[in-house]
Amino acid sequence: MADLRLRDRDAILTHEGLIFRVLGYSHPPDGYICDIEYAPSEVFRSDNPKAVRSDGRRVFYKFFGDEGWRFILEKYPHHMLNYEPLGKKVMGVRRENIAEVRKPGERLRRIVESSLNDELIHALREVLRIVVEDQGLPLEGFGVFGSLLHGFYNPKFSDIDIVVYGRSNLEEVRRTLRDLYSDKSSFFTNEFADDSPVRGKFWRFKNLSPEEFIWHQRRKMIYAVFHDRFSGRRIKVEFEPVKAWHEISAECHDINKIVWRGWVKATVKVVNDEEAPFMPSIYYVEPVEIIEGPKTDNILRIVSYLEEFRMQCWRDEIAYVEGNLEEVEAKWGNFYQVTLTYGPRYNEQTLKVLKADNNV
């Protein structure tokens, strides 16, 4: 697998049966930075009823929050890779430990070309017809992830998870969904139209309230509910942005070193949001005020590996950020960034809008 080319949301299965998702687009030469998604019941069990998955032969459990990161550190530390710029290990899979690769686009085309037509597949076909085909978008610009990718979906209970490749496809999908949400005769609503997604649930973030979370998620437009007439179900549909191949650049070759400088609380102005939809989400910013932590006027960007903070802010908005301040030594000069990621103080990290752009 020396010439294997992977990108965000591609899936890696290891020889132990662990299922990882490739995270981002810059990787060390010996493997891929990943986030673990599922583990077979032989090695991991969860008390969360939402975590159970089965392909009819084996039972898997999904990881939530930072529990996967803690699981790998404790049980499978060989799935931590040396990442030279950071000078430390990050979660990932070495090339020699890859047993199988699953790609969202290939899986979607197999589904579409197959004779499968259970309740969930029927709904998937309808969603694709309305959001993709009727808008003249190419099917090659889309894929599936989650349980649909791995074949352990439940036709009566699973959600629909769709990958959207490329900025232009994403912009068209968001525009289409915005129109569908505002049309009461359509079969689509915004999942975050009210607080039902978080109502009654344990809330782990310390500096982002459930109300703030709902507000931010609602305007992203990529979280839908499809009201399926065929099954009578309300099916959640997520549209996950992933870069097209021509949009990927190998930034890791420009970074020499990243050094942690402390914990910072700051307000910033977003000056470029082009990388906000992708993983990691990158926001180029101008610092407004350092509220607490090391003082610097050279914070150039925010880098988030947490999905909650993807598409969180838009250009010209004033935002509050709290997280890890890092000094970056790049070939073209040194600068600071605030990084939101798995690790200590996970629940204290935040990125949220203070002053919104009402035109977004």
Number of C-alpha atoms within 10 A of each C-alpha: 10 9 6 8 7 19 20 22 26 23 26 28 20 19 12 14 17 17 24 25 26 22 24 23 22 17 21 16 10 14 19 28 25 25 26 27 19 25 23 19 16 11 12 15 16 15 8 11 9 11 14 18 23 17 13 9 6 11 16 24 22 23 22 15 13 17 14 20 20 14 15 17 15 9 11 12 16 13 22 19 21 17 19 14 18 16 11 11 14 20 24 28 25 17 17 12 15 16 14 13 16 18 20 22 21 14 18 22 15 11 17 15 9 9 9 12 14 13 18 24 18 15 23 25 15 16 19 17 15 16 18 20 14 9 13 11 17 10 16 12 17 25 25 27 25 22 19 24 22 18 14 19 20 16 16 13 13 18 22 24 21 25 23 26 21 20 18 12 18 22 13 16 20 18 14 16 21 19 13 19 19 12 12 10 8 13 17 24 22 23 23 21 16 13 15 11 12 14 10 8 9 8 12 13 15 12 16 16 13 18 11 12 18 18 18 20 20 17 17 18 22 22 21 25 20 22 17 19 10 11 15 10 16 17 22 19 21 20 22 22 25 26 21 15 12 7 10 14 10 10 11 16 13 13 18 14 18 20 14 15 15 13 17 20 19 20 21 24 23 22 17 17 19 15 17 23 24 23 24 24 23 24 28 21 24 19 19 15 15 17 14 11 16 12 12 12 12 14 22 19 21 26 22 25 19 19 16 13 24 24 23 22 28 20 18 17 20 23 23 20 23 23 26 23 23 22 19 20 17 17 11 8 9 15 17 21 24 27 25 25 19 21 10 10 14 17 18 14 25 21 22 23 21 14 13 15 13 6 4 10
